[in-house]
Amino acid sequence: MHTPQHALSVSQARQHLLKFGAIPSSGLDEQVARSWSRSLAAGLLPDGRLHTTEHSSGTELHQTLIRNHELLAHSRPVMEYLFEQVRHGQNVVVLADNHGTLMHTLGDAVFLDKAQRVALSCGASWHEAHRGTNAIGTALAEGNSVEIHGFEHFLERNSFLTCAASPIVSEDGSLMGILDISGDQHNGHPHTLGLVSTAARMIENRLMTASRGRSIRVHMHTQTEGIGTVAEGIVAVSDEGWIVGANRAAMALLQLNPGQMGKARFSSAVDVRMEDLLSRCMRRPGLPTQVRLRNGNAVFAIVHAQDFRAAPTVIPQANQSERQSVDALSCLDTGDLRWRSAADKARRVLDKPIPVLIQGESGVGKEYFARAMHDTGSRRTGPFVAINCGAIPDNLIEAELFGYAPGAFTGARKEGSLGRLREANGGTLFLDEIGDMPLNMQTRLLRVLQERCVTPLGGGRAIEVDFALVCATHSNLREETERGRFRSDLYYRINGLTIQLPPLRERTDFQALTQRLLAGLNPDREIRIGAEIMQRMASHSWPGNLRQLANVLRTSSAMLDADQSFIEWEHLPDDIAQDLAQARTAVGIESPMPISQNLEALAMNAMQQALASSKGNVSQAARSLGISRQTMYRKLGVRSESS
């Protein structure tokens, strides 16, 4: 409440802070007092200068916008509506990411210039460590809606502001961003915090209802009229009946917390099975049905279920290139030409009845590649079933793959089992390390692939299955067939298209790939690697490939202190540090090659490898690299046959 008495208390608390350098024991809201303490701990002074690392570069801001494109897309319409409600009060509506970086603003023309003088503009960081107590940074730190008025701001330069901010939370409970309204403190309104909190809930609900890949979504409220409003609860449920997401209203209704996502069954929260609820809603489409929660309270619910078997949406020709540029395969592309060539080949056979065989050393990312293929194709809303053929004991693999009838053998579940092949129906079956599959199982698998039917263990009728097939192996299956260790007929059945993924030591995108892995392992802060270590890592052999590199980066990140952002020698695991140090001693530390020369050398090396693989066929080598024949001739410095 912004009463004169409150303003006087805050003013006295600030005088105490300036005089004694400490937070007074009274006069401040508890939330504000905690924030002032954090601001002091960050080394800020109320009348001091700001840190120099408070604003993103153009490239960094661009990457932030790309990472948050979905949040931005669903927030902009709500922000425009929100701005219409406050546009006459000299205000700016702001969206920040989960680090406090401003991504989008809508402002009153008169107030905007004043706001920009305190960096209330895109790219600026309003994290508490950079700006002290403020609604955006304090909402991030506290994890709830916050209003900061006038001199409650830690920095005096921001004291002309009154700001209200609310977190935007994803369906799994993680923080996605902050929505904020900031204005002149003399024009503050008592309902601003409620307005911005409601708008944040609207964005959360839009994100949930637009989420693809969810087969079942339950909308609920204690009143039928509440369904479809911003106050409704929304629950995402998997095909198997697990609650995999919920908005804040649903979590409150079902008495859940974010840690239970994926661990609680829908039937444990309500008194009806999902199958029965679906049946009810199908009989009365569009009309709510009453269910009772386990705590005894009654709610009304409507179920929205996507049809996995529906025909894929046809993409207009004008948008084909846009779709390809943002597909799941592109998201894994960090610049290596051989990897990109493999992805281009995979795209050409997506949604066609052509099996794919991915070859590569252990740890190169074969399963990630297969999952990206699945997420790029029209079956992406269906299941992705991954089976490691080398990890299942021989005596269990038949039951695991083909399923079994009730009572088929001692120890079998009384209700039987579908088997992984039937679980993949409508989606993608990924058989990892297929070279390790026993010969007798290879025979049965071949029959399934030929007949597209599965017969469970213990009898029963054959059941039709429909899935895309992707296999992977680190072995040379052609040699294995020649030695009699792998059936030749199965080999030719699964080998519609062979894709070879390069080992890490041969990739030309090591630095970009490493930084992406680091960003994924450290979503809350930016971590980098010292130049000398990065140079040594890039020339290391990495026998465990991406799996080994990711483990090294994960451990090294854990060794950093809270105020450290660069991985140096002392943060590395002892074994890798020893390997890299020995390599440094053996070859010495050379001056790094200029970037332009280094890139030219990498490109030349890739072209020479492609030529060697194609036995000198320039056209074939160019296709494998995804470049034109003329470009390859030009890079190699020779004349083309047609010139």
C-alpha positions as CSV (number, residue, x, y, z in Angstrom):
1,M,0.0,0.0,0.0
2,H,1.6,3.3,-1.1
3,T,0.5,5.5,1.8
4,P,2.4,8.6,3.0
5,Q,3.3,6.6,6.1
6,H,4.7,3.8,4.0
7,A,6.7,6.3,1.9
8,L,8.1,7.9,5.1
9,S,9.1,4.5,6.4
10,V,11.0,3.6,3.2
11,S,12.7,7.0,3.2
12,Q,13.9,6.5,6.7
13,A,15.1,3.0,5.9
14,R,17.1,4.4,2.9
15,Q,18.7,7.1,5.1
16,H,19.7,4.3,7.5
17,L,21.2,2.4,4.6
18,L,23.2,5.3,3.3
19,K,24.4,6.3,6.8
20,F,25.3,2.9,8.2
21,G,25.6,0.7,5.1
22,A,23.2,-1.8,6.6
23,I,19.6,-2.8,6.3
24,P,17.4,-1.5,9.1
25,S,15.4,-4.0,11.2
26,S,12.0,-2.3,10.5
27,G,10.4,0.1,8.0
28,L,10.6,-2.2,4.9
29,D,8.4,-5.0,3.5
30,E,10.2,-8.3,4.2
31,Q,10.5,-9.0,0.5
32,V,12.1,-5.6,-0.2
33,A,14.4,-6.1,2.8
34,R,15.6,-9.4,1.5
35,S,16.2,-7.8,-1.9
36,W,18.2,-4.9,-0.5
37,S,20.4,-7.4,1.3
38,R,21.0,-9.3,-1.9
39,S,21.8,-6.0,-3.7
40,L,24.4,-5.2,-1.0
41,A,25.9,-8.6,-1.3
42,A,26.2,-8.1,-5.1
43,G,28.5,-5.1,-4.4
44,L,26.0,-2.5,-5.4
45,L,25.7,0.9,-3.8
46,P,22.4,3.0,-3.8
47,D,24.2,6.0,-5.4
48,G,27.0,4.0,-7.1
49,R,27.7,3.4,-10.8
50,L,26.4,0.3,-12.5
51,H,28.5,-2.7,-13.6
52,T,29.6,-2.7,-17.2
53,T,28.3,-6.2,-18.0
54,E,24.6,-5.2,-17.8
55,H,23.6,-5.2,-21.5
56,S,23.6,-7.9,-24.1
57,S,25.4,-7.5,-27.4
58,G,23.4,-7.6,-30.6
59,T,24.5,-11.3,-31.2
60,E,23.7,-12.3,-27.6
61,L,20.2,-10.6,-27.8
62,H,19.5,-12.3,-31.1
63,Q,20.3,-15.7,-29.5
64,T,18.1,-14.9,-26.5
65,L,15.2,-14.1,-28.8
66,I,15.7,-17.3,-30.7
67,R,15.8,-19.4,-27.5
68,N,12.5,-17.7,-26.4
69,H,10.7,-17.5,-29.7
70,E,7.7,-19.5,-28.5
71,L,7.4,-17.4,-25.3
72,L,7.6,-14.2,-27.4
73,A,5.1,-15.4,-29.9
74,H,2.4,-16.1,-27.3
75,S,3.3,-13.1,-25.1
76,R,3.1,-10.3,-27.7
77,P,-0.7,-10.4,-28.2
78,V,-1.3,-10.4,-24.5
79,M,1.2,-7.5,-24.0
80,E,-0.6,-5.5,-26.6
81,Y,-3.9,-6.0,-24.8
82,L,-2.2,-5.2,-21.5
83,F,-0.7,-2.0,-22.9
84,E,-4.2,-0.8,-24.1
85,Q,-5.3,-1.0,-20.4
86,V,-2.4,1.2,-19.1
87,R,-1.4,3.3,-22.2
88,H,-2.8,6.6,-20.7
89,G,-0.7,6.4,-17.6
90,Q,2.8,6.8,-18.9
91,N,3.8,3.1,-18.7
92,V,5.9,0.6,-20.5
93,V,5.0,-3.1,-20.7
94,V,8.1,-5.4,-20.6
95,L,8.9,-9.0,-21.2
96,A,12.1,-10.4,-19.8
97,D,13.7,-13.9,-20.1
98,N,14.4,-16.1,-17.1
99,H,17.8,-14.3,-16.6
100,G,16.2,-10.9,-16.4
101,T,17.2,-9.8,-20.0
102,L,14.6,-7.5,-21.5
103,M,13.3,-9.0,-24.8
104,H,10.3,-7.0,-25.8
105,T,8.8,-3.6,-24.7
106,L,5.7,-1.6,-25.5
107,G,5.8,2.0,-24.2
108,D,4.0,5.3,-23.9
109,A,5.8,7.7,-26.3
110,V,6.3,10.4,-23.5
111,F,7.5,7.9,-20.9
112,L,9.6,5.7,-23.2
113,D,12.4,8.2,-23.6
114,K,12.7,8.6,-19.8
115,A,12.6,4.8,-19.4
116,Q,15.4,4.3,-21.9
117,R,17.7,6.6,-20.0
118,V,17.7,4.0,-17.2
119,A,18.1,1.2,-19.8
120,L,14.5,0.0,-19.7
121,S,15.0,-1.3,-23.3
122,C,15.7,-4.6,-25.1
123,G,19.0,-6.3,-24.3
124,A,19.4,-4.7,-20.8
125,S,19.7,-6.9,-17.8
126,W,17.4,-6.2,-14.9
127,H,18.8,-9.0,-12.8
128,E,19.1,-7.9,-9.1
129,A,22.9,-8.4,-9.3
130,H,23.0,-5.7,-12.0
131,R,20.1,-3.3,-11.1
132,G,19.5,-4.0,-7.4
133,T,15.9,-4.2,-6.1
134,N,13.5,-3.9,-9.0
135,A,10.3,-5.7,-9.9
136,I,11.7,-7.8,-12.7
137,G,14.9,-8.9,-10.8
138,T,13.1,-9.3,-7.5
139,A,10.3,-11.4,-9.0
140,L,13.1,-13.6,-10.5
141,A,14.8,-14.0,-7.1
142,E,11.6,-14.4,-5.1
143,G,9.7,-16.6,-7.6
144,N,6.4,-14.7,-7.2
145,S,4.6,-11.5,-8.2
146,V,6.3,-8.3,-6.9
147,E,5.6,-4.6,-6.8
148,I,8.4,-2.2,-6.2
149,H,7.5,1.5,-5.7
150,G,9.7,4.6,-5.7
151,F,12.5,4.5,-3.2
152,E,12.0,0.8,-2.6
153,H,14.2,0.5,-5.7
154,F,17.8,-0.1,-4.4
155,L,19.4,2.3,-6.9
156,E,18.4,5.9,-6.5
157,R,18.5,6.4,-10.3
158,N,15.4,4.1,-10.5
159,S,13.4,5.7,-7.7
160,F,11.1,7.6,-10.2
161,L,9.6,4.2,-11.2
162,T,6.8,2.1,-9.9
163,C,6.9,-1.4,-11.2
164,A,4.8,-4.5,-11.0
165,A,6.1,-7.9,-12.3
166,S,4.8,-11.5,-12.3
167,P,6.7,-14.7,-13.3
168,I,5.6,-16.7,-16.3
169,V,5.8,-20.4,-15.5
170,S,5.9,-23.4,-17.8
171,E,3.7,-26.4,-17.5
172,D,6.4,-28.3,-15.7
173,G,6.8,-25.5,-13.1
174,S,10.0,-24.0,-14.5
175,L,10.4,-20.3,-14.8
176,M,10.2,-19.1,-18.4
177,G,10.3,-15.3,-18.0
178,I,8.9,-12.2,-16.3
179,L,6.1,-9.9,-17.4
180,D,6.3,-6.3,-16.1
181,I,4.5,-3.0,-16.1
182,S,6.8,0.0,-15.2
183,G,5.6,3.6,-15.0
184,D,6.1,6.9,-13.3
185,Q,5.7,6.6,-9.5
186,H,3.3,9.5,-9.4
187,N,0.9,7.6,-11.7
188,G,0.8,4.2,-9.9
189,H,-2.4,2.3,-9.7
190,P,-3.4,-0.1,-6.9
191,H,-4.6,-2.7,-9.4
192,T,-1.5,-2.9,-11.6
193,L,0.0,-5.9,-9.8
194,G,-3.3,-7.8,-10.2
195,L,-3.5,-6.8,-13.9
196,V,0.1,-8.0,-14.7
197,S,-0.4,-11.3,-12.7
198,T,-3.6,-12.1,-14.7
199,A,-1.8,-11.3,-18.0
200,A,1.0,-13.7,-17.0
201,R,-1.6,-16.5,-16.4
202,M,-3.1,-15.8,-19.8
203,I,0.3,-16.3,-21.4
204,E,0.9,-19.5,-19.4
205,N,-2.5,-20.9,-20.6
206,R,-1.8,-19.9,-24.2
207,L,1.5,-21.8,-24.1
208,M,-0.1,-24.9,-22.6
209,T,-3.0,-25.1,-25.1
210,A,-0.7,-24.4,-28.1
211,S,1.8,-27.1,-27.0
212,R,2.2,-29.8,-29.7
213,G,2.9,-33.4,-28.9
214,R,0.5,-33.6,-26.0
215,S,-2.1,-36.2,-26.7
216,I,-4.6,-35.4,-23.9
217,R,-5.4,-32.1,-22.2
218,V,-8.0,-31.7,-19.4
219,H,-9.5,-28.3,-18.7
220,M,-11.2,-28.0,-15.3
221,H,-12.9,-25.6,-12.9
222,T,-15.2,-25.7,-9.9
223,Q,-17.9,-24.0,-12.0
224,T,-18.8,-24.9,-15.6
225,E,-18.6,-21.2,-16.6
226,G,-15.0,-21.1,-15.4
227,I,-13.8,-23.5,-18.1
228,G,-12.2,-21.4,-20.9
229,T,-11.4,-18.5,-18.7
230,V,-8.0,-17.4,-17.4
231,A,-8.9,-19.1,-14.0
232,E,-9.3,-22.6,-15.5
233,G,-7.0,-25.4,-14.5
234,I,-5.2,-27.2,-17.4
235,V,-3.6,-30.6,-17.1
236,A,-1.5,-32.3,-19.8
237,V,-1.7,-36.1,-19.5
238,S,0.4,-38.7,-21.4
239,D,-1.1,-41.7,-23.3
240,E,-0.2,-43.8,-20.3
241,G,-2.1,-41.7,-17.9
242,W,0.8,-39.7,-16.3
243,I,0.3,-36.1,-15.5
244,V,3.2,-34.5,-17.4
245,G,2.2,-30.8,-17.1
246,A,-0.2,-28.5,-15.3
247,N,-0.8,-24.8,-15.0
248,R,-0.8,-23.1,-11.6
249,A,-4.6,-23.3,-11.2
250,A,-4.6,-27.1,-11.9
251,M,-1.7,-27.6,-9.5
252,A,-3.7,-25.9,-6.8
253,L,-6.9,-27.9,-7.6
254,L,-5.1,-31.2,-7.7
255,Q,-2.8,-30.4,-4.8
256,L,0.3,-31.1,-6.9
257,N,3.8,-29.5,-7.0
258,P,6.2,-29.2,-10.0
259,G,8.3,-32.1,-8.7
260,Q,5.4,-34.5,-9.3
261,M,5.2,-33.9,-13.0
262,G,5.7,-37.2,-14.8
263,K,5.5,-39.1,-11.5
264,A,1.8,-38.8,-10.6
265,R,-1.0,-40.6,-12.4
266,F,-4.2,-38.7,-13.3
267,S,-6.2,-41.4,-11.7
268,S,-4.5,-40.7,-8.4
269,A,-5.9,-37.1,-8.4
270,V,-9.5,-37.8,-9.5
271,D,-12.1,-40.6,-9.0
272,V,-12.3,-41.6,-12.6
273,R,-10.0,-43.4,-15.1
274,M,-8.8,-41.4,-18.1
275,E,-10.4,-43.9,-20.4
276,D,-13.8,-43.4,-18.8
277,L,-13.4,-39.6,-18.8
278,L,-12.5,-39.7,-22.5
279,S,-15.6,-41.8,-23.2
280,R,-17.9,-39.4,-21.3
281,C,-16.5,-36.4,-23.2
282,M,-16.8,-38.2,-26.6
283,R,-20.5,-38.9,-25.9
284,R,-21.1,-35.2,-25.0
285,P,-18.6,-33.3,-27.1
286,G,-18.0,-29.7,-25.9
287,L,-20.0,-30.2,-22.7
288,P,-18.3,-30.4,-19.3
289,T,-18.6,-33.5,-17.2
290,Q,-18.4,-33.6,-13.4
291,V,-15.7,-35.5,-11.7
292,R,-14.7,-35.7,-8.0
293,L,-11.2,-35.0,-6.8
294,R,-9.5,-37.3,-4.3
295,N,-10.0,-34.7,-1.6
296,G,-13.8,-34.9,-2.1
297,N,-14.3,-31.7,-4.0
298,A,-16.2,-31.7,-7.3
299,V,-15.0,-30.0,-10.4
300,F,-16.2,-29.8,-14.0
301,A,-13.9,-31.0,-16.8
302,I,-13.6,-31.1,-20.6
303,V,-11.0,-33.3,-22.4
304,H,-9.2,-32.3,-25.5
305,A,-7.5,-35.3,-27.2
306,Q,-5.4,-35.1,-30.3
307,D,-5.9,-37.9,-32.9
308,F,-2.5,-39.5,-33.5
309,R,-3.8,-41.2,-36.6
310,A,-5.0,-38.0,-38.3
311,A,-3.4,-37.1,-41.6
312,P,-0.4,-34.7,-41.3
313,T,-1.1,-31.1,-41.9
314,V,-0.1,-30.0,-45.4
315,I,2.4,-27.2,-45.3
316,P,2.0,-24.5,-47.9
317,Q,4.8,-24.3,-50.4
318,A,5.7,-20.8,-49.4
319,N,6.5,-21.9,-45.9
320,Q,8.4,-25.0,-46.7
321,S,11.8,-23.3,-46.4
322,E,10.8,-21.7,-43.1
323,R,9.7,-25.1,-41.7
324,Q,13.0,-26.7,-42.7
325,S,15.1,-23.9,-41.2
326,V,13.6,-24.5,-37.7
327,D,13.1,-28.3,-37.7
328,A,14.5,-30.5,-35.0
329,L,17.4,-31.6,-37.2
330,S,18.4,-28.0,-37.7
331,C,18.3,-27.3,-34.0
332,L,21.2,-29.8,-33.6
333,D,23.2,-28.3,-36.4
334,T,26.3,-26.4,-35.1
335,G,28.1,-26.1,-38.4
336,D,29.9,-29.4,-39.2
337,L,29.5,-30.1,-43.0
338,R,29.4,-33.9,-42.6
339,W,26.8,-33.7,-39.9
340,R,24.7,-31.3,-42.0
341,S,25.0,-33.5,-45.0
342,A,23.7,-36.4,-42.9
343,A,20.7,-34.3,-41.8
344,D,19.9,-33.3,-45.4
345,K,19.9,-36.9,-46.5
346,A,17.6,-37.9,-43.6
347,R,15.1,-35.1,-44.5
348,R,14.8,-36.6,-48.0
349,V,13.4,-39.9,-46.7
350,L,11.3,-38.6,-43.8
351,D,7.6,-39.7,-44.1
352,K,8.6,-42.3,-46.8
353,P,8.7,-46.1,-46.2
354,I,12.5,-46.1,-46.2
355,P,14.3,-47.5,-43.1
356,V,17.4,-45.6,-42.0
357,L,20.6,-47.1,-40.6
358,I,22.7,-44.7,-38.6
359,Q,26.4,-45.7,-38.2
360,G,29.0,-44.1,-36.0
361,E,31.2,-44.7,-33.0
362,S,29.7,-45.0,-29.5
363,G,28.8,-41.6,-28.1
364,V,28.5,-39.6,-31.4
365,G,24.8,-38.9,-30.8
366,K,23.0,-41.5,-32.9
367,E,19.9,-41.5,-30.6
368,Y,19.8,-37.7,-30.6
369,F,19.9,-37.8,-34.4
370,A,17.2,-40.4,-34.5
371,R,14.9,-38.5,-32.1
372,A,15.4,-35.3,-34.2
373,M,14.4,-37.2,-37.3
374,H,11.2,-38.3,-35.5
375,D,10.5,-34.8,-34.2
376,T,11.0,-33.3,-37.7
377,G,8.7,-35.8,-39.5
378,S,4.9,-36.1,-39.7
379,R,4.9,-38.8,-37.0
380,R,6.3,-36.4,-34.4
381,T,3.0,-36.5,-32.4
382,G,3.3,-40.3,-32.1
383,P,5.6,-42.2,-29.8
384,F,9.3,-42.5,-30.1
385,V,10.3,-45.9,-28.7
386,A,14.0,-46.4,-28.2
387,I,15.4,-49.9,-27.6
388,N,19.1,-50.7,-26.8
389,C,19.4,-54.2,-28.3
390,G,22.7,-54.7,-26.5
391,A,21.4,-53.8,-23.0
392,I,18.5,-56.3,-22.8
393,P,19.4,-59.8,-21.5
394,D,19.1,-62.5,-24.2
395,N,16.4,-64.4,-22.1
396,L,14.2,-61.2,-21.9
397,I,14.6,-59.6,-25.3
398,E,11.9,-61.6,-27.0
399,A,9.2,-60.7,-24.4
400,E,10.5,-57.1,-24.4
401,L,10.2,-56.6,-28.1
402,F,7.2,-58.7,-29.0
403,G,5.1,-58.6,-25.8
404,Y,3.3,-61.6,-24.4
405,A,-0.1,-62.9,-23.7
406,P,-1.4,-63.2,-20.1
407,G,0.2,-66.2,-18.3
408,A,2.6,-66.8,-21.2
409,F,5.4,-67.8,-18.8
410,T,6.3,-68.0,-15.1
411,G,6.8,-64.5,-13.7
412,A,4.8,-62.8,-16.5
413,R,2.4,-60.1,-15.6
414,K,-1.2,-61.4,-15.4
415,E,-2.4,-58.7,-17.8
416,G,0.3,-59.5,-20.3
417,S,2.4,-57.0,-22.1
418,L,2.1,-55.0,-25.4
419,G,5.8,-55.2,-26.2
420,R,8.0,-52.3,-27.5
421,L,7.2,-53.0,-31.2
422,R,3.4,-52.4,-30.6
423,E,4.2,-49.4,-28.3
424,A,5.8,-47.8,-31.3
425,N,2.7,-48.1,-33.4
426,G,2.0,-44.7,-35.1
427,G,5.4,-43.4,-34.3
428,T,9.1,-44.3,-34.7
429,L,10.9,-47.4,-33.6
430,F,14.6,-46.8,-32.8
431,L,16.7,-50.0,-32.5
432,D,20.1,-48.9,-31.0
433,E,23.1,-51.2,-31.3
434,I,21.1,-53.6,-33.6
435,G,24.3,-55.5,-34.3
436,D,24.1,-56.9,-30.8
437,M,20.7,-58.5,-31.4
438,P,20.8,-62.3,-31.1
439,L,20.4,-64.2,-34.4
440,N,17.1,-65.9,-33.4
441,M,15.6,-62.5,-32.6
442,Q,16.8,-61.2,-35.9
443,T,14.7,-63.8,-37.6
444,R,11.6,-62.8,-35.8
445,L,12.2,-59.1,-36.3
446,L,12.7,-59.7,-40.1
447,R,9.3,-61.4,-40.2
448,V,7.7,-58.4,-38.4
449,L,9.3,-55.9,-40.9
450,Q,8.1,-58.0,-43.8
451,E,4.5,-58.7,-42.7
452,R,4.0,-55.5,-40.5
453,C,2.4,-57.8,-37.9
454,V,3.4,-58.7,-34.3
455,T,2.4,-62.0,-32.7
456,P,2.8,-61.9,-28.9
457,L,4.8,-64.5,-27.0
458,G,2.4,-67.3,-25.8
459,G,0.0,-67.2,-28.7
460,G,-2.8,-65.0,-29.8
461,R,-3.6,-63.3,-33.1
462,A,-1.2,-61.3,-35.1
463,I,-1.6,-57.6,-34.6
464,E,-0.8,-55.0,-37.3
465,V,1.8,-52.4,-36.6
466,D,2.8,-49.2,-38.4
467,F,6.0,-47.4,-37.5
468,A,9.0,-45.6,-39.1
469,L,12.2,-47.7,-38.5
470,V,15.5,-46.2,-37.6
471,C,18.4,-48.5,-36.5
472,A,21.9,-47.6,-35.3
473,T,25.1,-49.4,-34.7
474,H,28.8,-48.8,-34.0
475,S,29.7,-52.0,-35.8
476,N,30.3,-52.6,-39.5
477,L,27.2,-54.6,-40.3
478,R,28.4,-55.5,-43.8
479,E,31.4,-57.2,-42.3
480,E,29.2,-58.8,-39.6
481,T,27.0,-60.4,-42.3
482,E,30.1,-61.8,-44.1
483,R,31.2,-63.4,-40.8
484,G,27.7,-64.9,-40.2
485,R,27.1,-62.8,-37.1
486,F,24.2,-60.8,-38.7
487,R,21.6,-61.9,-41.1
488,S,22.2,-60.6,-44.6
489,D,18.4,-60.5,-45.4
490,L,17.8,-58.4,-42.2
491,Y,20.7,-56.1,-43.1
492,Y,19.3,-55.3,-46.5
493,R,15.8,-54.8,-45.0
494,I,17.0,-52.2,-42.5
495,N,19.5,-50.5,-44.8
496,G,17.3,-48.4,-46.9
497,L,19.5,-45.3,-46.3
498,T,22.8,-45.5,-44.4
499,I,23.9,-42.3,-42.6
500,Q,27.4,-42.0,-41.1
501,L,27.8,-39.6,-38.2
502,P,31.3,-38.2,-37.8
503,P,33.3,-38.8,-34.5
504,L,33.9,-35.7,-32.4
505,R,37.6,-35.6,-33.2
506,E,36.8,-35.1,-36.9
507,R,34.0,-32.5,-36.5
508,T,34.8,-28.9,-37.6
509,D,32.3,-27.3,-35.2
510,F,34.0,-28.3,-32.0
511,Q,33.9,-24.8,-30.4
512,A,30.3,-24.1,-31.3
513,L,29.2,-27.6,-30.2
514,T,31.0,-27.2,-26.9
515,Q,29.4,-23.9,-26.1
516,R,26.0,-25.3,-26.9
517,L,26.6,-28.2,-24.6
518,L,27.7,-25.8,-21.9
519,A,24.6,-23.6,-22.3
520,G,22.4,-26.7,-22.0
521,L,24.2,-27.8,-18.8
522,N,24.2,-24.3,-17.3
523,P,20.8,-22.7,-18.2
524,D,21.1,-20.2,-15.4
525,R,24.4,-18.6,-16.3
526,E,26.8,-18.2,-19.1
527,I,29.9,-20.4,-18.8
528,R,32.9,-20.3,-21.2
529,I,36.2,-22.2,-21.6
530,G,39.6,-20.6,-21.4
531,A,41.2,-20.1,-24.8
532,E,44.2,-22.4,-24.1
533,I,42.0,-25.2,-22.9
534,M,39.6,-24.9,-25.8
535,Q,42.5,-25.2,-28.2
536,R,43.8,-28.3,-26.4
537,M,40.2,-29.8,-26.3
538,A,39.7,-29.2,-30.0
539,S,42.7,-31.4,-30.8
540,H,42.0,-34.1,-28.3
541,S,41.0,-37.6,-29.6
542,W,37.8,-37.9,-27.4
543,P,37.4,-41.7,-27.6
544,G,34.0,-41.4,-25.8
545,N,32.9,-38.7,-28.3
546,L,30.0,-36.4,-27.3
547,R,29.1,-38.5,-24.3
548,Q,32.6,-38.1,-22.9
549,L,32.8,-34.4,-23.7
550,A,29.4,-33.7,-22.0
551,N,30.6,-35.5,-18.8
552,V,33.7,-33.5,-18.8
553,L,31.8,-30.2,-19.2
554,R,29.2,-31.2,-16.5
555,T,31.9,-32.0,-14.0
556,S,34.0,-28.9,-14.8
557,S,30.9,-26.7,-14.4
558,A,30.2,-28.2,-11.0
559,M,33.7,-27.3,-9.9
560,L,33.2,-23.5,-10.6
561,D,32.6,-21.2,-7.7
562,A,29.4,-19.0,-7.9
563,D,31.3,-16.0,-9.1
564,Q,33.4,-17.9,-11.7
565,S,32.3,-18.0,-15.4
566,F,35.4,-19.5,-17.1
567,I,36.5,-23.1,-17.0
568,E,40.3,-23.2,-16.4
569,W,42.8,-26.1,-15.7
570,E,41.9,-26.4,-12.0
571,H,38.2,-27.1,-12.9
572,L,38.9,-30.1,-15.2
573,P,38.6,-33.7,-14.0
574,D,42.1,-35.0,-13.2
575,D,42.3,-37.6,-16.0
576,I,41.3,-35.2,-18.8
577,A,43.5,-32.4,-17.4
578,Q,46.5,-34.8,-17.5
579,D,45.7,-35.9,-21.1
580,L,45.4,-32.3,-22.3
581,A,48.5,-31.2,-20.3
582,Q,50.6,-34.0,-21.8
583,A,49.4,-33.0,-25.3
584,R,50.5,-29.5,-24.5
585,T,53.9,-30.6,-23.4
586,A,54.4,-32.8,-26.4
587,V,53.5,-30.2,-29.1
588,G,54.0,-27.0,-27.2
589,I,51.6,-24.0,-27.3
590,E,51.6,-22.5,-30.7
591,S,50.1,-19.2,-31.6
592,P,46.6,-19.8,-32.8
593,M,46.0,-19.7,-36.5
594,P,44.0,-16.6,-37.7
595,I,40.3,-17.3,-37.8
596,S,40.0,-16.9,-41.6
597,Q,43.0,-19.2,-42.3
598,N,41.7,-21.7,-39.7
599,L,38.3,-21.9,-41.4
600,E,39.8,-22.2,-44.8
601,A,42.0,-25.1,-43.6
602,L,39.0,-26.8,-42.1
603,A,36.9,-26.4,-45.2
604,M,39.8,-27.7,-47.4
605,N,40.2,-30.7,-45.1
606,A,36.4,-31.5,-45.3
607,M,36.5,-31.3,-49.1
608,Q,39.6,-33.5,-49.3
609,Q,37.9,-36.1,-47.1
610,A,34.8,-36.1,-49.2
611,L,36.8,-36.5,-52.4
612,A,38.6,-39.5,-50.9
613,S,35.3,-41.1,-49.8
614,S,33.9,-40.6,-53.3
615,K,37.0,-42.0,-55.0
616,G,37.6,-38.6,-56.7
617,N,34.0,-38.1,-57.9
618,V,33.6,-34.3,-57.5
619,S,29.9,-34.3,-58.0
620,Q,29.3,-36.9,-55.4
621,A,31.7,-35.2,-53.0
622,A,29.9,-31.9,-53.5
623,R,26.5,-33.5,-52.8
624,S,27.8,-35.1,-49.6
625,L,28.9,-31.7,-48.4
626,G,25.8,-29.9,-49.4
627,I,27.5,-27.5,-51.8
628,S,27.5,-27.1,-55.6
629,R,30.1,-28.7,-57.9
630,Q,31.1,-25.2,-59.1
631,T,31.7,-24.1,-55.5
632,M,33.9,-27.1,-54.8
633,Y,35.9,-26.5,-58.0
634,R,36.4,-22.9,-57.0
635,K,37.5,-23.8,-53.4
636,L,39.9,-26.4,-54.8
637,G,41.4,-23.8,-57.2
638,V,40.8,-25.9,-60.4
639,R,38.8,-25.4,-63.5
640,S,35.5,-27.3,-63.9
641,E,35.0,-29.7,-66.8
642,S,32.4,-27.3,-68.3
643,S,34.6,-24.2,-68.1
